[in-house]
Amino acid sequence: MILFLILLLIAAAGVGLYASENTATHNVTLWQWHWSAVPDWVPVVVTAAVIGGLFLLYMLYSGMVHGVRVGSMRRRVTTRESTIADLRRENQRLREENARVRSELRGVDRGVAATSGRNAPADAERDTTPVDQNREPVAAETEADRSAAPFRPRPTFGERVRAFFSGREPAGY
C-alpha cells in the first residue's frame, strides 16, 4: 500500500512535469465526441486518474477482504480460547474433586487399619466376601506412590527439534 502511494506520487509529479512542458493544444475525437483546443496534458491526466482510481478501488477491496479474514480468525481464536479456558476450569475442578475423594479414601483406609487389630467389632464389620484365587495380589499403595510426579508425556520429535533450535534445551540424544 505504501509502495502504491509512493508510485502514485511519482506518477503525479511526472504528469505535472509533462503538463508544464507541453503547453500546446490539439483537437481530440473519441467515437462520436469531438473536443477542440484540448491541452496536450489532459489525456495523460485523465488516463492517470482512471488508473489511479482503479488502483484505489482495488486497495479498498483488498483491505476489506483482509479485514474480513482477520475478523473471522479473531472470532475463531476467541471461541477456541474460551473453550480452552472452560476445559482448564473443568480440569481444575476434576483435580480438586479427585484429590478430595482420594483423601477421603485414605482416611477410611487408615481408620480401618488402625482399629482392626484392637477391636473385635471392627473385624466383624469388615467385608467377608470370598477372595478370587485367580487374581494376583495387589501391592499396598505406599506414600512414595501417592506423591509420585504427575505424568508428563514424552515430547515429540518436532517439539524436541523446535526446542533445540530455539536454544531452550540440548539435543537430548
N, C-alpha and C positions, 0 to 999 in steps of 0.2 A: 504494500500500500504506500509506504514511504517512497519506494523507488518510483512508483507510478506518479506520485506527486512531484518528485524531482524532474522526471521526464516531461510532465505536463508544463512545468515552469520553463524548462529549456525550450520546449516547442513554442510556448507563448513568446519567449524572447526572440526566437528565430522568426516567427511571424511578424513581430514588431519590427525587427531589422529589415525583413523583406518589404514591409509596408512603407518604411521610411525611405528605402532605396528606389522603389518602383512607384512613382507618383503619376504615371501615365494612366489613361483611361482607354477603354475599348468597349465595343458592343458585345453583349452576351445573349445567346439564343439557346434556350433549353426547351425541347419539344415544341409546344405551341407558344411559349412565352418568349418575349424579347425585351431586353433592357439595354438602354443606350447610356454611354458615358459612365460605365461602371469602373471604379478604380481597380487597378491590377491586383491589389492585395485582398479584395473582398472574397473572391472564390477560395483563396487559400485560407482565410479566416473562417469562412463558413464550413469548409471541409474539416479543418482542425476542430471546430466547435462540435460538429456532428460526431467525429471520432472520440473526442474527449467526453461528450455526453454519454456515448455508448459505454466507454470505459467506466465512467462514474456509475451508470446503472449496473454494470457487471460487479463493481466493487460493493455496491449496496446489496445486491443479490447474494454474493459470496459471503459477505458479513452476516447477513440474515441466516443463511444456511449454517454457517459456523456457530452462530448463537443458538440455533435450534439444536444442533448436535451437542454442544456443551451443556445446554439446559437439560436435555434428555439424559446425558451421562450423569449430571449432578443429581437428577431425580433417582436414577438407578443406584448411585453411590449412597445417597441418603437413605433409601429404603434398605439397602444391604447393611449399612451401618446400624440402622435401628434394629434390624433382625439380629445382627451380631450382638448388640447391647442386650437385647431380650434373652438371647441364648446364654450370655455370660451371667445375667441375673438368675436365670433358671439353674445354671450350673452351680452358682454360688449357693442358691437355696438348697439344691440337692446335696451338695457337700456338707452343709450345715446339718441337714436332716440325717445324712449318713453318719456324721460324727455323733449326733445325739443318740441315734439308735445303737451305734457301737458302744458308746459309753454306758447306755442302759444295759446292754447285754453283758458287758464286762462286770458291771455292778451285780447282776444276778449271778453270774458265774462265781464271783468272789464270795458272795453270800452263801451259796450252796457249799462251796469248798471249805469255808470257814466253819460251818455248823455241822457238816456231815459226819465228822469223826466224833463229835461230842454228844450230839443229841440223837436219841432214837427216833423222835417224831420226824426229824428231817430225813432220816433214812426211809421211813415209811412213806413219806410224801414223794419220794423220788420215783421217776418213771421206771416201771419194771417190764417194759416191752422187751421181747426176746431180741438178742443181737444176731444180725445176719452173719453167719460164719464165712460167707464167700467174700465179704468186703475186707479190704485191707485196713489195718488200724490207722487212724489219722493222728499225726503228731500234735501234741498240745501247742497252742499258739504261745510263743514267747514274747517278752517285751521287745526284743530286737525286731521280731516280725512286725509288730504293731507300729514301730517307729521307723520302718524302712522308708527310704527315699521314694517319692512318688515316681510312677512310671513315666519315662521320657522316651519317646520313640527315637530310634537312630536317625540322624539326618540323612537325607537322600544325597545322591552323588552331586546333583545340581546345587543343593544347598551348601555342600562342602566346597565346591568349586567357587561359588559366589563368596563364601566366607574367606577362602584363601586369597582371592584377587582383591577383596576389599581390605585385607590386612587384619581381619579380626581374629583369625585362627591359623595355626600352622596347617600344613597339607594333611596331616593325620594318617600317615602310612605306617 
